[in-house]
C-alpha cells in the first residue's frame, strides 16, 4: 500500500545529528532527491529557489565553522544549501510566460490569456518594489479597500514577499528530506549558520537568502537525541 510505504518514510525521517563517517552517500541519492525537491509545490510556480549541493571535501570542511561547528555539519557526507531568490521574480515570471505560449492545453487561447495576465500583470504587481515604498503603500491601500467589500488576499510589503518565497523553499526542503529517508539515509536541517559568510562562500547576490542547510549521511544512534515528542493531536488539530 502506498499509504503504508509513506508512513514508513515519515516514521524513518528523524533529524540525525551525527553521521557514520565510514558510509558514503552516493551522488545519485542526492541528485534524485534534488530532482524530487524541484517537483515540490510552490507559490504561483515561480520557483524562487536555488539548491547548492556542497560536494567537495574542501567545501564541506569550509562550511563546518559557518554552521557553527554543529556535529551534523562536522560528520555530514553531503550538504545542500536551500536558498531563496526573490530577486529572480522577473526571470521566473518570464519563464512561466514562455511555457504558457508553448502550451497545447485545451482552449489554448483562453488559457494563454489568463496565464499572460497572471504572469505579465499580477506577478509584477505582487513582487515589484521601489526605493521609496510607494508600491508597498499602494498594495496596502488596495488590500484595505478591497478587503472592506469581500475576502481579499493581504499581500502588501516586502515581508509578505519574503514569507512567501521562504515557505515555498521550505516545502522543497521537506520533499528533499523525505526523499533522503526513502533512499535509506538520514538528514538534519540546520538553521544555525552565519548567513553572511554562507552567502559569501557561495558568491550569492544581496537579494538571495539562506532558508536552511541540510546535512545528509548514514545516521547513528548517537545522532538521535532521545525519543520523538509531539504535542497531542487534540491540542493542534481543531475541527470546525
C-alpha positions in Angstrom: 0.0 0.0 0.0 1.2 3.5 -0.9 -0.1 4.9 2.3 1.8 2.3 4.4 5.0 3.0 2.5 4.7 6.7 3.0 4.0 6.2 6.7 7.3 4.2 6.9 9.1 7.1 5.3 7.5 9.6 7.8 8.5 7.4 10.7 12.0 7.0 9.5 12.7 10.7 8.9 14.3 12.0 12.0 16.8 14.8 12.5 20.0 12.9 12.9 22.9 15.0 14.3 25.8 12.5 13.9 26.5 10.5 10.8 28.7 7.4 10.2 31.9 8.5 8.6 32.5 5.1 7.1 29.3 5.0 5.0 29.2 7.4 2.0 26.1 8.8 0.4 26.1 8.2 -3.3 25.8 11.2 -5.5 22.8 9.6 -7.3 20.9 9.7 -4.0 21.4 13.5 -3.7 20.6 14.0 -7.4 17.4 12.1 -7.3 16.3 13.8 -4.1 17.0 17.3 -5.6 15.1 16.3 -8.7 12.1 15.4 -6.4 12.6 18.6 -4.5 12.2 20.6 -7.7 8.7 19.0 -8.1 7.6 20.5 -4.8 4.5 22.8 -4.6 5.4 26.4 -4.6 3.7 29.8 -4.8 2.4 30.6 -8.4 5.0 28.1 -9.8 7.5 30.9 -9.6 10.2 28.5 -8.1 12.1 31.3 -6.5 14.7 29.0 -5.1 18.1 27.6 -5.7 19.8 24.5 -4.2 23.6 24.5 -3.7 25.0 21.0 -3.5 28.2 21.1 -1.5 30.1 18.1 -2.9 33.8 18.5 -2.4 35.5 17.6 0.8 37.3 21.0 0.9 34.0 22.9 0.6 32.3 20.8 3.3 35.1 21.4 5.7 34.8 25.2 4.9 31.1 25.0 5.8 31.6 23.4 9.3 32.5 26.6 11.1 29.9 28.5 9.0 27.4 26.1 10.5 28.7 26.9 14.0 30.6 23.6 14.3 27.4 21.6 14.7 28.0 17.9 14.8 25.7 17.3 11.9 27.9 19.6 9.7 31.1 18.0 11.0 30.0 14.4 10.2 27.9 15.1 7.1 28.7 13.2 3.9 26.8 15.7 1.8 25.4 19.2 2.4 22.8 21.0 0.5 22.1 24.7 1.0 18.5 25.8 0.2 18.4 29.4 -1.0 15.5 31.8 -1.7 15.8 34.0 -4.8 13.1 36.6 -4.5 15.3 38.8 -6.7 14.7 36.5 -9.7 10.9 37.1 -9.9 11.1 38.8 -13.3 13.1 36.0 -14.8 10.8 33.3 -13.4 7.7 35.2 -14.5 9.1 35.4 -18.0 10.0 31.7 -17.9 6.4 30.9 -17.0 5.1 33.1 -19.8 7.2 31.2 -22.3 5.9 27.9 -21.1 2.3 29.1 -21.5 3.0 30.3 -25.0 4.4 26.9 -25.9 1.5 25.0 -24.2 -1.0 22.9 -26.2 -3.6 22.8 -23.4 -7.3 22.6 -24.2 -8.8 26.0 -25.2 -5.2 27.4 -25.6 -6.3 31.0 -26.4 -8.4 31.3 -23.3 -5.8 29.6 -21.1 -3.0 31.7 -22.5 -4.9 34.9 -21.9 -5.3 34.0 -18.2 -1.6 33.0 -18.0 -0.4 36.1 -19.7 -2.4 38.3 -17.3 -1.3 36.3 -14.3 2.5 36.4 -15.0 2.6 39.6 -17.1 0.4 41.8 -14.8 -0.2 40.2 -11.4 3.3 39.0 -10.6 4.8 42.4 -11.2 2.1 43.9 -9.0 3.0 41.5 -6.2 6.8 41.4 -6.4 7.8 44.8 -7.8 9.4 47.3 -5.3 10.7 50.8 -5.3 13.2 52.6 -3.1 10.5 54.9 -1.7 8.0 52.3 -0.7 5.3 53.8 -3.0 4.3 50.4 -4.4 4.1 48.9 -1.0 1.8 51.7 0.1 -0.3 51.2 -3.0 -0.6 47.5 -2.3 -1.6 48.1 1.3 -4.2 50.6 0.2 -5.6 48.3 -2.4 -5.8 45.4 0.1 -7.5 47.6 2.7 -10.1 49.0 0.3 -10.9 45.7 -1.4 -10.9 43.9 1.9 -13.7 46.1 3.1 -16.1 44.6 0.5 -15.0 41.0 0.2 -12.3 38.5 1.2 -9.1 39.6 -0.4 -5.5 38.4 -0.3 -3.5 40.6 2.0 -0.2 40.8 0.2 1.4 44.2 0.5 5.0 44.7 1.6 8.4 43.1 1.4 7.8 40.9 4.5 4.9 39.2 2.7 7.1 38.5 -0.3 9.9 37.1 1.9 7.4 34.9 3.8 6.0 33.5 0.5 9.4 32.6 -1.0 10.7 31.1 2.2 7.5 28.9 2.6 8.0 27.6 -0.9 11.7 26.9 -0.3 10.9 25.1 2.9 8.4 22.8 1.1 11.2 21.8 -1.3 13.5 21.2 1.7 10.9 18.9 3.2 10.5 16.9 0.0 14.3 16.6 -0.2 14.5 15.2 3.4 11.6 12.7 2.8 13.4 11.6 -0.3 16.6 11.1 1.6 14.7 9.0 4.1 13.1 6.9 1.3 16.7 6.3 0.0 17.7 4.8 3.3 19.7 7.7 4.7 19.2 10.4 7.3 19.3 14.2 7.3 19.4 17.1 9.6 18.0 20.6 8.7 20.2 23.3 10.2 19.1 26.8 11.0 22.2 27.7 13.0 24.6 29.2 10.5 26.3 32.6 9.6 24.1 33.8 6.8 26.5 36.5 5.7 29.5 34.1 5.5 27.5 31.4 3.8 26.3 33.8 1.1 29.9 35.0 0.7 31.2 31.4 0.4 28.6 30.7 -2.3 29.1 34.0 -4.0 25.4 34.9 -3.8 23.9 38.3 -4.6 22.4 40.5 -1.9 18.9 39.5 -2.9 19.5 35.9 -2.1 18.7 34.5 1.4 19.6 31.2 3.1 16.5 29.2 4.0 18.3 26.3 5.6 21.3 24.0 5.2 20.6 20.2 5.2 23.3 17.7 6.3 23.0 14.2 4.9 24.6 10.9 5.9 24.0 7.5 7.3 22.6 8.2 10.8 23.9 6.8 14.0 22.2 6.0 17.3 24.1 8.8 19.0 22.7 11.2 16.4 19.2 10.8 17.7 18.7 12.9 20.7 16.0 10.9 22.5 12.5 9.8 21.6 10.3 11.8 19.3 7.9 14.1 21.3 5.0 15.7 19.6 2.2 17.8 21.1 -1.0 15.6 21.2 -3.3 15.6 18.2 -6.1 17.1 20.2 -4.0 20.2 21.1 -3.1 21.1 17.5 -6.0 19.9 15.3 -9.3 21.7 15.5 -12.4 20.6 13.6 -14.9 23.3 12.6 
